[in-house]
Amino acid sequence: MRKLAFLVGLFLLAGLPAVAQEGSSKDVSIEYSYLRANPSTTGFPSFNSNGGSASFAYNPRSSYGFVGEFSGYHIGDIGGASVNTNLFTYMAGPQIYFHHYSRFTPFVQDLFGVAHTNVFGATHNSFAMAAGAGVDVPFRGHLSLRLGPVDYLFSEFPEAGTSRTAQNNLRVSGGVRYRF
């Protein structure tokens, strides 16, 4: 956990020089999202899930912003067993844009919040964190194609038969962004 806190702090400090002296803006994005979930329980298989996410960002400077994100995923089968449940994440945090390129804009983000699921009638909430990066490619006017973010998604749901509760997941998203 100490290494994780160090990496988050390093990520935030590394982005401070990227803050520019330009005006504020806002953007909204809607994305398809793929999740590769990796449970901690021994013998419990990793599984895939499909869903979507929506985010709103307020950018007080053109290179730095604060984003809030909501994601939802449907989980049907895990290892041949039907679970038919949903996973939702509600997260917020900093997002940094790198405007050094004329044809695309890379970005990084670090989000913190809550994950929620109901498995076999039991509701569970968990701490959630996502750290990743992506690229915005201008399409027309204020509209951009958003490739990513590709995130490391961390959650801590309780799992049967193990004292470990950390799940280390991969999340890949893509969609459109409108900046105003």
URLIN-V944192 format. One record per pair of residues at least 12 apart in sequence whose C-alpha atoms are under 8 Angstrom apart, sorted by sequence separation. I is the first residue (numbers start at 0). J is the second residue. If there is no record, write none. Layout:
BEGIN
i=I j=J
i=I j=J
END
This chain:
BEGIN
i=35 j=47
i=36 j=48
i=54 j=66
i=55 j=67
i=73 j=85
i=74 j=86
i=94 j=106
i=95 j=107
i=113 j=125
i=114 j=126
i=133 j=145
i=134 j=146
i=153 j=165
i=154 j=166
i=34 j=47
i=35 j=48
i=54 j=67
i=55 j=68
i=72 j=85
i=73 j=86
i=94 j=107
i=95 j=108
i=113 j=126
i=114 j=127
i=133 j=146
i=134 j=147
i=153 j=166
i=154 j=167
i=33 j=47
i=34 j=48
i=54 j=68
i=71 j=85
i=72 j=86
i=94 j=108
i=112 j=126
i=113 j=127
i=133 j=147
i=134 j=148
i=153 j=167
i=154 j=168
i=33 j=48
i=34 j=49
i=53 j=68
i=54 j=69
i=71 j=86
i=72 j=87
i=93 j=108
i=94 j=109
i=111 j=126
i=112 j=127
i=113 j=128
i=132 j=147
i=133 j=148
i=152 j=167
i=153 j=168
i=33 j=49
i=34 j=50
i=52 j=68
i=53 j=69
i=71 j=87
i=92 j=108
i=93 j=109
i=111 j=127
i=112 j=128
i=132 j=148
i=133 j=149
i=151 j=167
i=152 j=168
i=32 j=49
i=33 j=50
i=52 j=69
i=53 j=70
i=70 j=87
i=71 j=88
i=92 j=109
i=93 j=110
i=111 j=128
i=131 j=148
i=132 j=149
i=151 j=168
i=152 j=169
i=31 j=49
i=32 j=50
i=33 j=51
i=52 j=70
i=69 j=87
i=70 j=88
i=91 j=109
i=92 j=110
i=110 j=128
i=111 j=129
i=131 j=149
i=132 j=150
i=151 j=169
i=152 j=170
i=31 j=50
i=32 j=51
i=51 j=70
i=52 j=71
i=69 j=88
i=70 j=89
i=91 j=110
i=92 j=111
i=109 j=128
i=110 j=129
i=131 j=150
i=150 j=169
i=151 j=170
i=31 j=51
i=32 j=52
i=50 j=70
i=51 j=71
i=68 j=88
i=69 j=89
i=90 j=110
i=91 j=111
i=109 j=129
i=110 j=130
i=130 j=150
i=131 j=151
i=149 j=169
i=150 j=170
i=30 j=51
i=31 j=52
i=50 j=71
i=51 j=72
i=68 j=89
i=69 j=90
i=90 j=111
i=91 j=112
i=108 j=129
i=109 j=130
i=129 j=150
i=130 j=151
i=149 j=170
i=150 j=171
i=29 j=51
i=30 j=52
i=50 j=72
i=67 j=89
i=68 j=90
i=90 j=112
i=108 j=130
i=109 j=131
i=129 j=151
i=130 j=152
i=148 j=170
i=149 j=171
i=29 j=52
i=30 j=53
i=49 j=72
i=50 j=73
i=67 j=90
i=68 j=91
i=89 j=112
i=90 j=113
i=107 j=130
i=108 j=131
i=128 j=151
i=129 j=152
i=148 j=171
i=149 j=172
i=29 j=53
i=48 j=72
i=49 j=73
i=67 j=91
i=88 j=112
i=89 j=113
i=107 j=131
i=108 j=132
i=128 j=152
i=129 j=153
i=147 j=171
i=148 j=172
i=28 j=53
i=29 j=54
i=48 j=73
i=49 j=74
i=66 j=91
i=67 j=92
i=88 j=113
i=89 j=114
i=107 j=132
i=127 j=152
i=128 j=153
i=147 j=172
i=148 j=173
i=27 j=53
i=28 j=54
i=48 j=74
i=65 j=91
i=66 j=92
i=88 j=114
i=106 j=132
i=107 j=133
i=127 j=153
i=128 j=154
i=146 j=172
i=147 j=173
i=27 j=54
i=28 j=55
i=47 j=74
i=48 j=75
i=65 j=92
i=66 j=93
i=87 j=114
i=88 j=115
i=105 j=132
i=106 j=133
i=127 j=154
i=146 j=173
i=147 j=174
i=27 j=55
i=65 j=93
i=66 j=94
i=86 j=114
i=87 j=115
i=105 j=133
i=106 j=134
i=126 j=154
i=127 j=155
i=145 j=173
i=146 j=174
i=26 j=55
i=27 j=56
i=64 j=93
i=65 j=94
i=86 j=115
i=87 j=116
i=105 j=134
i=106 j=135
i=125 j=154
i=126 j=155
i=144 j=173
i=145 j=174
i=25 j=55
i=26 j=56
i=63 j=93
i=64 j=94
i=86 j=116
i=104 j=134
i=105 j=135
i=125 j=155
i=144 j=174
i=145 j=175
i=25 j=56
i=26 j=57
i=46 j=77
i=63 j=94
i=64 j=95
i=85 j=116
i=86 j=117
i=103 j=134
i=104 j=135
i=125 j=156
i=144 j=175
i=145 j=176
i=25 j=57
i=45 j=77
i=46 j=78
i=63 j=95
i=84 j=116
i=85 j=117
i=103 j=135
i=104 j=136
i=124 j=156
i=143 j=175
i=144 j=176
i=24 j=57
i=25 j=58
i=44 j=77
i=62 j=95
i=63 j=96
i=84 j=117
i=103 j=136
i=123 j=156
i=142 j=175
i=143 j=176
i=23 j=57
i=24 j=58
i=44 j=78
i=62 j=96
i=84 j=118
i=102 j=136
i=103 j=137
i=142 j=176
i=143 j=177
i=23 j=58
i=24 j=59
i=43 j=78
i=61 j=96
i=62 j=97
i=84 j=119
i=102 j=137
i=142 j=177
i=23 j=59
i=24 j=60
i=62 j=98
i=82 j=118
i=141 j=177
i=142 j=178
i=22 j=59
i=23 j=60
i=24 j=61
i=82 j=119
i=90 j=127
i=141 j=178
i=22 j=60
i=23 j=61
i=34 j=72
i=90 j=128
i=141 j=179
i=21 j=60
i=22 j=61
i=88 j=127
i=20 j=60
i=21 j=61
i=32 j=72
i=114 j=154
i=19 j=60
i=20 j=61
i=107 j=148
i=135 j=176
i=18 j=60
i=19 j=61
i=18 j=61
i=19 j=62
i=18 j=62
i=19 j=63
i=66 j=110
i=17 j=62
i=18 j=63
i=17 j=63
i=17 j=95
i=17 j=96
i=17 j=97
i=14 j=95
i=7 j=109
i=30 j=145
i=28 j=145
i=40 j=158
i=39 j=158
i=40 j=159
i=38 j=158
i=40 j=160
i=41 j=161
i=40 j=161
i=51 j=172
i=39 j=161
i=40 j=163
i=39 j=163
i=39 j=164
i=39 j=165
i=38 j=165
i=39 j=166
i=38 j=166
i=37 j=166
i=38 j=167
i=36 j=166
i=37 j=167
i=36 j=167
i=37 j=168
i=36 j=168
i=35 j=168
i=36 j=169
i=34 j=168
i=35 j=169
i=34 j=169
i=35 j=170
i=34 j=170
i=33 j=170
i=34 j=171
i=32 j=170
i=33 j=171
i=32 j=171
i=33 j=172
i=32 j=172
i=31 j=172
i=32 j=173
i=30 j=172
i=31 j=173
i=30 j=173
i=31 j=174
i=30 j=174
i=29 j=174
i=30 j=175
i=28 j=174
i=29 j=175
i=28 j=175
i=29 j=176
i=28 j=176
i=27 j=176
i=28 j=177
i=26 j=176
i=27 j=177
i=26 j=177
i=27 j=178
i=26 j=178
i=25 j=178
i=26 j=179
i=24 j=178
i=25 j=179
i=24 j=179
END
